[in-house]
Amino acid sequence: MPFSAANLVATLELTLAAVGAVLLWRLVIGPAARARSTGPRLAPWQASLPEFFVFILCVLGGSVLVAAAASLLLRQLELRGDAATVVSGAATQLGMLAGVLFHRSRTGSAATAQSGGGNIFVAGAATFLMCLPVMLVTAAVWERVLQFAGLPVERQDLIAMFANAESPWLLVVMITLAVAIAPLTEEFVFRAGLFRFLRTRIPRWLALAAPALFFACLHVNWNTLQGLSSLAPLAVLAVLFSLAYERTGQIGTAIVAHALFNLNTIALIFSGVGL
C-alpha cells in the first residue's frame, strides 16, 4: 500500500486507542465507574478436579488426533512451506475446539456456559477498544526492555506469512483461522476453561496470570526467540480478556474482542504499519 495509506491506518489506530482510553476511564477505572460497579458476573465453574482433567484431556486429545490426521494429509498432498504450516496450525486449533465441544456434549460441562447478560458484540467491541491503549503502551515498554537486554525484537513468523502470502486461498484460510477459529478455540480453552476453573481455587492474581503467560508463551518460537516481542503484550491482552469475561459473565465478550484484535492486527500488517 502507498505510504500515505499506512499513515492513514496509523492515524486511525491511534484514534481508536484514544477512544479506548476514554472508554477505559469512563467504564472501568474512573471514580464514577468504580462507584457503580456491581462486581463480577461470572459464576464459578463447579467442576471437580477429575472433571477438569477430563476437559484438558479432551482438548489435548482432540488437538493430537486432528493434527495427526492433518500430517498424513500433508504427506499425501506433498504440501510444504507456509501452506503446510497453516494447515497444521488450523488442524491443531480445530482439534482443540472439537475437544471442548466433545467434552461439553458428553458431560454437560459448564466450561463454555454463559452466566451474564447483555450484547456480546457491543461488550466485545468496547473491550477491544479498551485493550488498544494498554497494548500499545505495553508493547512499547516491552520492546525497550528487550533492546536493553540485547534480545531479539522480531515479530512472529505469522506476520511475515500474512505479509508475503501469494496464494489467495492460503490468505483466506489464514484470515479465517485468525478471525474465527482461533478466538473461539483459545477463549474456550484459556478463559472459559483454565481461568474459570482456577479463579475460585487459587489466588485471583495467579488465576489471571498463569493462563495468560501460558497463552503468550505459545506464540513465541523458543528455538529462535522469534516472537519474543509479543510475549508481554499478549500476556497483558489475555489478562484483559479474562477480566472482561469475569466482568460480563459472557465468554462471547472475550471471543468478539479477540476476533477484533486479530482483525485489527491483520489490517495493520497489510497496511505496512505492523511490519
CORPE-V609113 format. One record per backbone hydrogen bond with DSSP energy under -1.0 kcal/mol. CO is the residue of the C=O (numbers start at 0). NH is the residue of the N-H. If there is no record, write none. Layout:
CO;NH + CO;NH
This chain:
1;5 + 2;6 + 3;7 + 4;8 + 5;9 + 6;10 + 7;11 + 8;12 + 9;13 + 10;14 + 11;15 + 12;16 + 13;17 + 14;18 + 15;19 + 16;20 + 17;21 + 18;22 + 19;23 + 20;24 + 21;25 + 22;26 + 23;27 + 23;28 + 24;29 + 29;33 + 30;34 + 31;35 + 44;46 + 47;51 + 48;52 + 49;53 + 50;54 + 51;55 + 52;56 + 53;57 + 54;58 + 55;59 + 56;60 + 57;61 + 58;62 + 59;63 + 60;64 + 61;65 + 62;66 + 63;67 + 64;68 + 65;69 + 66;70 + 67;71 + 68;72 + 69;73 + 70;74 + 71;75 + 72;76 + 73;77 + 73;78 + 80;84 + 81;85 + 82;86 + 83;87 + 84;88 + 85;89 + 86;90 + 87;91 + 88;92 + 89;93 + 90;94 + 91;95 + 92;96 + 93;97 + 94;98 + 95;99 + 96;100 + 97;101 + 98;102 + 99;103 + 100;104 + 101;105 + 102;106 + 103;107 + 109;112 + 118;122 + 119;123 + 120;124 + 121;125 + 122;126 + 123;127 + 124;128 + 125;129 + 126;130 + 127;131 + 130;134 + 131;135 + 132;136 + 133;137 + 134;138 + 135;139 + 136;140 + 137;141 + 138;142 + 139;143 + 140;144 + 141;145 + 142;146 + 143;147 + 144;148 + 145;150 + 153;226 + 156;160 + 157;161 + 158;162 + 159;163 + 166;170 + 167;171 + 168;172 + 169;173 + 170;174 + 171;175 + 172;176 + 173;177 + 174;178 + 175;179 + 175;180 + 176;181 + 179;183 + 180;184 + 181;185 + 182;186 + 183;187 + 184;188 + 185;189 + 186;190 + 186;191 + 188;193 + 189;194 + 190;195 + 192;196 + 193;197 + 194;198 + 197;200 + 197;201 + 202;206 + 203;207 + 204;208 + 205;209 + 208;212 + 209;213 + 210;214 + 211;215 + 212;216 + 213;217 + 215;218 + 216;219 + 219;221 + 220;224 + 224;227 + 225;220 + 226;229 + 227;230 + 229;233 + 230;234 + 231;235 + 232;236 + 233;237 + 234;238 + 235;239 + 236;240 + 237;241 + 238;242 + 239;243 + 240;244 + 241;245 + 242;246 + 243;247 + 244;248 + 245;40 + 245;41 + 248;114 + 249;252 + 250;254 + 251;255 + 252;256 + 253;257 + 254;258 + 255;259 + 256;260 + 257;261 + 258;262 + 259;263 + 260;264 + 261;265 + 262;266 + 263;267 + 264;268 + 265;269 + 266;270 + 267;272 + 267;273
